Amino acid sequence: MCVEELEWGAMRPLVHPAIEEVTVEAILHALSDPVRVAIFAEIVGQECTQKCSSFVPVGGEAIPKSTLSQHFRVLREAGLIRGERRGVEMHNVSRYVEVDQMYPGLLAAIGQAHTLQVGRAAKAAKKSGKKTK
């Protein structure tokens, strides 16, 4: 459950910036964390909404739900995803198309660079006999 609650159990309103308010700086900040890049890539690659709880293991590592909530908040406030509460679950969908219309090619370039980086890290780890994240 990716639920953000106030002290008395009331839900915080979700922040979804208008596409005109999405900045390159916010996108770069949001995607500067490898876990957030992995989460965003997974959401972009799906045709339906993704529950936050489906991301508890990211890259083979267990991530605490509170940490996941923070990652989703950063992605949402940067304008990269849209979240919707359904009961106690949060469902997320990519805003890739909208962002790509504002900044053509930016997300594709970041995604390609991330893929290259992961590939190089895996190759180096294989060469040295270490596991990659």
C-alpha positions in Angstrom: 0.0 0.0 0.0 1.5 3.3 -1.1 -0.7 5.4 1.2 0.2 8.8 2.4 -1.7 9.6 5.6 -1.9 12.6 7.9 -1.7 12.4 11.7 -5.4 11.6 12.1 -5.8 9.1 9.2 -6.9 11.7 6.6 -5.4 11.2 3.2 -3.2 13.9 1.8 -4.3 15.3 -1.6 -2.2 13.9 -4.4 -0.2 16.5 -6.3 -0.3 16.2 -10.1 1.2 19.2 -11.8 -0.4 20.5 -15.0 1.7 19.5 -18.0 2.6 23.2 -18.5 4.1 23.2 -15.0 6.4 20.2 -15.5 10.0 21.3 -15.6 13.1 19.6 -17.0 14.8 20.1 -13.6 12.0 18.2 -11.9 12.2 15.4 -14.4 16.0 15.1 -14.1 15.8 15.2 -10.3 13.1 12.5 -10.3 15.0 10.2 -12.7 18.4 10.8 -10.9 17.7 7.9 -8.6 18.1 4.4 -10.1 15.1 3.0 -8.2 12.9 5.7 -9.5 14.1 5.1 -13.1 13.4 1.4 -12.7 9.9 2.2 -11.3 9.1 4.7 -14.1 10.4 2.3 -16.8 8.2 -0.5 -15.4 5.1 1.8 -15.4 5.8 3.1 -18.9 6.2 -0.5 -20.2 2.7 -1.5 -18.9 -0.6 -0.9 -20.6 -2.6 -0.8 -17.4 -2.2 1.0 -14.1 0.3 -0.4 -11.7 -0.3 -0.8 -7.9 2.4 0.5 -5.7 2.6 -2.8 -3.8 3.7 -4.5 -7.0 7.0 -2.7 -6.8 8.1 -3.9 -3.3 10.9 -5.9 -4.9 12.7 -3.5 -7.4 15.7 -4.8 -9.1 15.7 -7.9 -7.0 15.9 -6.0 -3.8 13.1 -5.5 -1.2 12.3 -1.9 -0.7 10.3 -0.7 2.4 6.8 0.6 1.5 7.6 4.0 3.1 10.6 4.4 0.8 8.5 3.4 -2.2 5.9 6.0 -1.2 8.6 8.7 -1.3 9.8 7.5 -4.7 6.2 7.5 -6.1 5.6 11.0 -4.6 8.8 12.4 -6.4 7.7 10.8 -9.7 4.2 12.1 -9.3 5.2 15.7 -8.3 7.7 15.8 -11.2 4.7 15.1 -13.5 6.0 11.7 -14.7 3.1 9.6 -13.3 -0.5 10.1 -12.3 -1.7 8.3 -9.2 -5.2 7.3 -8.3 -6.4 6.0 -5.0 -8.6 2.9 -5.2 -9.6 2.0 -1.6 -6.3 1.6 0.2 -4.3 1.0 -2.9 -2.6 3.5 -5.1 -2.7 2.9 -8.9 -0.2 4.6 -11.1 -0.1 5.4 -14.8 2.6 7.0 -16.9 2.4 10.5 -18.3 5.1 9.7 -20.8 3.1 10.8 -23.9 2.2 14.2 -22.3 5.8 14.8 -21.1 7.2 13.7 -24.5 5.0 16.3 -26.2 6.4 19.0 -24.0 10.0 17.8 -24.2 10.4 15.7 -27.3 13.0 12.9 -26.9 14.0 13.8 -23.3 12.6 10.7 -21.7 13.7 8.4 -24.5 17.3 9.8 -24.1 17.2 9.3 -20.3 15.8 5.8 -20.8 18.5 4.8 -23.3 21.3 6.2 -21.1 19.9 4.2 -18.1 19.8 1.0 -20.2 23.4 1.5 -21.3 24.5 2.2 -17.8 22.7 -0.9 -16.4 24.2 -3.0 -19.2 27.7 -1.7 -18.5 27.3 -2.3 -14.8 26.1 -5.9 -15.5 29.0 -6.6 -17.8 31.5 -5.2 -15.3 30.0 -7.2 -12.5 30.0 -10.4 -14.6 33.7 -9.8 -15.4 34.5 -9.3 -11.8 32.2 -12.1 -10.6 29.9 -9.8 -8.5 26.1 -9.5 -8.6 24.4 -6.4 -10.0 21.5 -4.6 -8.5 
